[in-house]
Amino acid sequence: MDKKARDVVVLDIEGLCSFSDRFLICTGTSSRQTQSIADNVNVKLRTAGFRPSHIEGYSEGEWILMDYLDFVVHIFTERAREFYDLERLWRAGKRRVVPAPSGPRN
C-alpha cells in the first residue's frame, strides 16, 4: 500500500458477518496522512474498476471507512486504531499481515 500506510492487516471475516468478507486495516501518522492514503486507495481501486458504495470519516481523517461491499478499508490514526481495536473486536477472523513493500517504486 502506498503513502506509507503502517501496520497493514487483512481480516478475513467471511461467514462471520453479513455485510462484508474482508477488512483491510491500516494506520497513518496523522489525519492528513490518512486522507492521502484514502485518496491513493480510491485512485488505485477506481483504475481497477472498483468504486466504493460509500466513504465515511474523510473530512475528520481519524477513521476513514471505504466500503466496497465485499471488502471494507479502514484507515486509522494511531490513536483511533488503538481505541476502536477492530482486530480484537473481529478476532475470530483470520488475520493476514501484509508485508511492507521493499525497494524503490517505479
N, C-alpha and C positions, 0 to 999 in steps of 0.2 A: 504494500500500500504506500503510495507516495505521500509527500508532505510531512514525512517524519512522524506518522502515527506510531504510538508506542503501545506495547503490550497487546498486540492484536491476537484475538481469540475468536474462534468459531465454536458456537454451541449448537450441536445437532439436537434439536428438540422435537423432531418429527415423532408424532404419536403421543407427545406429552401435552400438546395444546392444539387448539383448533384454528388458530389464526396465522401460524407460520411454521416452517420446517427448520429454519436456522436463524440464529442471531450472529451477526458479526459485531464484535465489541472491540473498541479501541479507545485510546486516550490521547488527548492533546494537552499541551502545557498551558494553554490559555484559551479564552473564548475566541479570540481572533484566529488561533491555530485550528480549533475545532471547526470553525466556519470554512477555513481554507481546505481542510480535509474533506468536509462535506461537498464543497464546490468541485473538488477533484473527483470524488466518488461519483457525483452526479454526471460530470462530463464523460468520464470513462464508461459508465454504465449506459448512458444515452447512446454513445458511439457503438456499443454492443447491442443496442436495441431494447434496453430496459428503461422503463420510466417509473418513477415512484408513484404509488397511489396517493401518498401524501407525505409531507415533511413537517415535523414539529420541532420547536425549540431553536430554530436557526437564529432568530434575532437576539436571543439571550446568549446562546452559544455554550451554555453549561452542559446540556444534554441535548444533542441533536438526534432525532429519530427519523430515519428514512425508511418508509415502509414500501417494500417491493413485493408484498403479499407472500411469496414463497420464502422470502428471507427479509429480515429487518436489520438495518445497520444502525448501531448505537454508537455515537461519538460523544465521549465524555471529557470533561476536565478531570484532573486527578481527584479533586475533592468530591465531585458529583459521582464519579465511578465508585469511590470508596463508600459514599453514603448509600447509594442505591444497591450496590453489590449484587448485580444481576447474576453473576456466576454462582453465588451462594443460593439465591432465590431459585435458580434453574439448575441446581447441582445434579439433578437426575439426568440432565442432558449430557451427551458425550462431548467432552472438551477437546478441542484441537487447537494447539498453539500454532500460529502462523509465523514461520521464521522471518526475521528481518532480512530485507534484500541486501545482497553483498555486492560490492564493486560499484563502479560508476554506471549511471544510466545513460542511454543514448537518446 
